[in-house]
């Protein structure tokens, strides 16, 4: 694939780049290395570089840039930290990438209202570091130190979603530069409203196809009085998943329930030097609440897991011990890559109703065994979401073919169970082929919305829907 392919005619391209250079000055670049860096995310998808990259510092600059690009029909690709996984930032039709990393100001912390207002370049770790002395925290934790703007655009979630929800539940309001260059605010700071269409939810998960997010108002939460983590290992995957389902049915407000299959657990033991564990199906738990509440939750869940063949809990109550445990979970991708030096990772995910989770995982792993591929499995299983990471050689057509075929079967298996082709990675261009099967006629409405909001198709073209 020619990463520099550009369907915009040279006269238009030159006019757009000249106008952008006037707006951004030395924060405008056409340097090849910078362009290629901004045309690739963390996935195996081929990079597609933009014609230029600009580093925005203000909402007004973004508005000016988008206005120019809309007039000329020049594509615009918003960029946060580049940690997405389905080709979201690839400049499929050339254009300009607007990097928002310099817009990293925490505008206000409204402790009484349990909300914060931030610019899109603020990262989740930066936000929590800032909040630490206030007794508050932001729980959405996709693993990577992603930007809040990118997390909003991809409707990210992560390890805490079973208790705190996803970005969909935690974004209160947005400021957005629309494709015409107009700046809008999607709602006020009130926790609920029945005034008009829910524009906030329209932009959450829109992946840069409807506008550039320039400000986000988020829910935050009080840091729990007590936090305790525990690890439980199982002889069978069915026992692990059945423990999760029973825990949910029992109404235990577990903060985290992370499943690692025996392959992924073996990789984590090796990579993160986890001592005292075996390469078996494993669940990492975390409990939040009062001292008494955490104790009650843990005792209930330990009783449930024992019924399904789970080992006694191995506890991590000290902060440093919990950090080691969860860092190992967040490093699962790199642990898998380390098992095959020189290979690349192809992470993918699906999500099914929790009642179908054990069935979906069992069939997926049986199918995987027949392919001969190395692909560890992890899951935010409290909400039915699990991931595979194919560790493959992209230059090996046979391997790529087997991985692609297996991934397609996994997606269609999830859809047949009334699930979704992606629980949290998003669509980008990698998952576009499955949207018609998942949404049917509703995809036509998505396309109509895209055309109404962005009639010139300048905003991240080639993603989510084809127009």
Residue pairs with C-beta under 8 A, 6 or more apart in sequence:
1 46
1 48
3 36
3 39
3 46
3 47
3 48
3 49
4 49
4 94
5 48
5 94
6 13
6 51
6 93
6 94
7 93
7 94
8 16
8 51
8 73
8 74
8 75
8 93
8 94
8 95
12 72
12 73
12 74
13 51
13 74
13 94
15 72
16 51
16 68
16 69
16 72
16 74
16 96
17 28
17 30
17 51
17 52
17 96
19 68
19 72
20 28
20 52
20 54
20 65
20 68
20 69
20 96
21 28
23 54
23 61
23 64
23 65
23 68
24 54
24 55
24 56
24 61
24 65
27 54
27 55
27 56
27 57
27 102
28 52
28 53
28 54
29 35
29 52
29 53
29 54
30 51
30 52
30 53
32 49
34 53
35 49
35 50
35 51
35 52
35 53
35 97
36 47
36 49
37 82
38 49
38 50
38 53
38 77
38 79
38 82
38 89
38 91
38 97
38 99
39 47
39 48
39 49
39 50
39 89
39 90
39 91
39 97
40 47
40 48
40 82
40 89
40 90
41 82
41 83
41 84
41 85
41 86
41 87
41 88
41 89
41 90
41 428
42 82
42 83
42 84
42 85
42 144
42 347
43 84
43 85
43 86
43 87
43 346
43 347
43 430
44 344
44 345
44 346
44 392
44 394
45 86
45 87
45 90
45 428
45 429
45 430
46 90
47 90
48 90
48 91
48 92
49 91
50 75
50 77
50 91
50 94
50 95
50 96
50 97
51 91
51 94
51 95
51 96
52 96
52 97
53 79
53 96
53 97
53 99
54 61
54 65
54 96
54 97
54 98
54 99
55 99
55 101
55 102
56 62
56 65
56 98
56 99
56 100
56 102
56 103
57 102
57 103
58 103
59 103
59 175
59 177
59 183
59 214
59 215
62 98
62 100
62 177
62 212
62 214
63 177
63 181
63 182
63 183
64 181
65 76
65 96
65 98
66 76
66 177
66 178
66 179
66 180
66 181
66 212
66 458
67 180
67 181
68 74
68 181
69 75
69 76
69 95
69 96
69 458
70 179
70 180
70 181
70 456
70 458
73 456
73 458
74 95
74 96
74 458
75 91
75 93
75 94
75 95
75 96
75 458
75 459
75 460
75 461
76 95
76 96
76 98
76 179
76 208
76 212
76 458
76 459
76 460
77 89
77 90
77 91
77 95
77 96
77 97
77 98
77 208
77 460
78 97
78 98
78 100
78 149
78 153
78 208
78 212
78 213
78 460
79 89
79 97
79 98
79 99
79 100
79 101
79 150
80 100
80 101
80 120
80 121
80 146
80 147
80 149
80 150
80 151
80 153
81 101
81 123
81 144
81 145
81 146
81 147
81 150
82 89
83 142
83 144
83 145
83 146
83 150
84 150
84 154
84 425
84 426
84 428
85 347
85 348
85 425
85 426
85 428
85 430
86 422
86 425
86 426
86 427
86 428
86 429
86 430
86 431
87 428
87 429
87 430
87 463
88 153
88 154
88 207
88 208
88 426
88 428
88 460
88 463
89 97
90 428
90 429
90 462
91 97
92 429
92 461
92 462
92 463
93 461
93 462
95 458
95 461
98 212
100 119
100 120
100 121
100 147
100 149
100 212
100 214
101 121
101 147
102 121
103 119
103 120
103 121
103 149
103 214
104 119
104 121
104 122
104 123
104 126
105 118
105 119
105 122
106 116
106 117
106 118
106 119
106 122
106 126
106 127
106 130
107 116
107 117
107 118
107 119
107 215
108 116
108 117
109 116
109 130
109 131
109 134
109 136
109 220
110 116
110 117
110 189
111 134
111 135
111 136
113 189
114 136
114 219
114 220
114 221
114 222
115 172
115 189
115 217
115 218
115 219
115 220
116 127
116 131
116 136
116 138
116 217
116 218
116 220
117 215
117 216
117 217
117 218
118 127
118 148
118 215
118 216
118 218
119 149
119 214
119 215
119 216
120 147
120 148
120 149
120 150
120 152
120 213
120 214
120 215
120 216
121 147
121 148
121 149
122 147
122 148
122 149
123 145
123 146
123 147
123 148
124 138
124 140
124 141
124 142
124 145
124 146
124 148
124 151
125 145
127 138
127 148
128 137
128 138
131 137
131 138
131 220
135 222
135 223
136 220
136 221
136 222
136 223
137 220
137 221
137 222
137 223
138 170
138 218
138 220
138 221
139 160
139 163
139 164
139 170
139 221
139 255
140 151
140 156
140 157
140 158
140 160
140 161
140 164
140 166
140 167
140 170
141 158
141 159
141 160
142 151
142 156
142 157
142 158
142 424
143 158
143 159
143 330
143 333
146 156
148 216
148 218
149 213
149 216
150 156
151 167
152 167
152 171
152 174
152 203
152 204
152 213
152 216
153 203
153 204
153 205
153 206
153 207
153 208
153 213
154 167
154 205
154 207
154 424
154 425
154 426
155 166
155 167
155 168
155 204
155 205
155 424
155 426
156 166
156 167
156 424
157 165
157 166
157 167
157 380
157 383
157 385
157 423
157 424
158 380
158 424
159 256
159 258
159 286
159 326
159 329
159 380
160 255
160 256
161 380
161 382
161 383
161 385
161 424
162 254
162 255
162 256
162 257
162 380
162 382
162 383
163 253
163 254
163 255
163 256
163 288
163 382
164 170
164 221
164 255
166 424
167 204
167 205
168 201
168 204
168 205
169 219
170 218
170 219
171 200
171 204
171 216
171 217
171 218
171 219
172 187
172 189
172 191
172 200
172 217
172 218
172 219
173 185
173 186
173 187
173 188
173 189
173 200
173 216
173 217
174 185
174 186
174 187
174 199
174 200
174 203
174 204
174 213
174 215
174 216
174 217
175 183
175 184
175 185
175 186
175 213
175 214
175 215
175 216
176 183
176 184
176 186
176 203
176 210
176 211
176 212
176 213
176 214
177 183
177 211
177 212
177 214
178 184
178 210
178 211
178 453
179 210
179 211
179 453
179 454
179 455
179 456
179 458
179 459
183 214
184 199
186 199
186 200
186 202
186 203
187 193
187 198
187 199
187 200
189 217
202 210
202 449
203 210
203 211
203 213
205 426
206 464
207 426
207 427
207 428
207 460
207 463
207 464
208 459
208 460
208 463
209 450
209 454
209 459
209 460
209 461
209 463
209 464
209 465
210 449
210 450
210 453
210 454
210 459
211 453
211 454
211 459
212 459
224 288
224 289
224 290
224 294
225 289
225 290
225 291
226 287
226 288
226 289
226 290
226 291
226 293
226 294
227 255
227 286
227 287
227 288
227 294
227 322
228 286
228 287
228 294
228 298
228 315
228 316
228 317
228 322
229 256
229 284
229 285
229 286
229 287
229 315
229 316
229 317
229 321
229 322
229 325
229 326
230 284
230 285
230 286
230 287
230 298
230 301
230 302
230 313
230 314
230 315
230 316
231 277
231 282
231 283
231 284
231 285
231 313
231 314
231 316
231 325
232 243
232 282
232 283
232 285
232 302
232 305
232 310
232 311
232 312
232 313
232 314
233 265
233 277
233 278
233 280
233 281
233 282
233 310
233 311
234 240
234 243
234 280
234 281
234 282
234 283
234 305
234 308
234 309
234 310
234 311
235 280
235 281
235 309
236 281
236 309
237 261
237 262
237 281
237 358
237 361
237 362
237 365
238 308
238 358
238 362
239 281
239 308
239 309
239 310
240 259
240 281
240 282
240 283
240 308
240 310
241 259
241 357
241 358
241 361
241 381
242 308
242 358
243 283
243 301
243 304
243 305
243 307
243 308
243 310
244 257
244 259
244 283
244 354
244 357
244 381
244 382
245 354
245 355
245 357
245 358
246 304
246 307
246 308
247 254
247 257
247 300
247 301
247 304
247 382
248 354
248 382
250 300
250 304
252 297
252 300
252 301
253 288
253 289
253 297
254 285
254 286
254 287
254 297
254 301
254 382
255 286
255 287
255 288
256 284
256 285
256 286
256 382
257 283
257 284
257 285
257 380
257 381
257 382
258 283
258 284
258 329
258 378
258 379
258 380
258 381
259 281
259 282
259 283
259 377
259 378
259 379
259 381
259 386
260 268
260 281
260 282
260 283
260 284
260 329
260 332
260 376
260 377
260 378
261 281
261 365
261 376
261 377
261 378
262 279
262 280
262 281
263 279
263 374
263 375
263 376
263 377
264 332
264 335
264 336
264 376
264 377
264 378
265 277
265 278
265 279
265 280
265 281
265 282
266 279
267 332
267 335
267 336
267 338
267 339
267 376
268 274
268 328
268 329
268 331
268 332
268 335
269 277
269 278
269 279
270 335
270 338
270 339
271 328
271 331
271 334
271 335
271 338
272 324
272 327
272 328
272 331
272 335
274 325
274 328
276 314
277 314
283 305
283 310
283 381
284 325
284 326
284 329
285 298
285 301
285 313
286 322
286 326
287 293
287 294
287 297
287 298
287 301
288 294
289 297
298 313
302 310
302 312
302 313
305 311
305 313
306 312
316 322
316 324
316 325
328 335
329 378
332 376
332 378
332 389
333 345
333 347
333 389
336 345
336 374
336 376
336 389
336 391
337 343
337 344
337 345
337 391
339 374
339 391
340 374
340 391
342 393
343 391
343 392
343 393
344 391
344 392
344 393
344 394
345 389
345 390
345 391
345 392
346 389
346 390
346 391
346 392
346 403
346 407
347 387
347 388
347 389
347 390
347 425
348 387
348 388
348 389
348 390
348 407
348 410
348 422
348 425
348 430
349 385
349 386
349 387
349 388
349 422
349 423
349 424
349 425
350 360
350 385
350 386
350 410
350 411
350 413
350 414
350 419
350 420
350 421
350 422
350 423
351 383
351 384
351 385
351 386
351 414
351 419
351 420
351 422
351 423
351 424
352 360
352 384
352 414
352 417
352 418
352 419
352 420
353 384
353 417
353 418
353 419
354 381
354 382
354 383
354 384
356 384
356 417
356 418
356 419
357 379
357 381
357 384
357 386
359 417
360 386
360 413
360 414
360 417
360 419
361 377
361 379
361 386
363 413
364 377
364 388
364 410
364 413
365 377
367 406
367 409
367 410
368 375
368 388
368 406
371 402
371 403
371 405
371 406
372 402
373 390
373 391
373 392
373 399
373 402
373 403
373 406
374 390
374 391
375 388
375 389
375 390
375 391
375 403
375 406
376 388
376 389
376 391
377 386
377 387
377 388
378 386
378 387
378 389
379 385
379 386
379 387
380 386
380 423
380 424
383 423
384 419
384 423
385 423
385 424
386 423
388 407
388 410
390 403
390 406
390 407
392 399
392 400
392 403
393 399
394 400
411 421
411 431
411 434
412 434
412 437
414 420
414 421
415 421
415 434
415 437
415 438
420 438
421 427
421 431
421 434
421 435
421 437
421 438
422 431
425 431
427 435
427 463
427 464
428 463
428 464
429 462
429 463
432 463
432 464
432 465
432 466
435 443
435 446
435 464
435 465
436 443
439 446
443 465
446 464
446 465
447 465
447 466
447 467
450 457
450 464
450 465
450 467
451 457
451 467
457 467
461 467
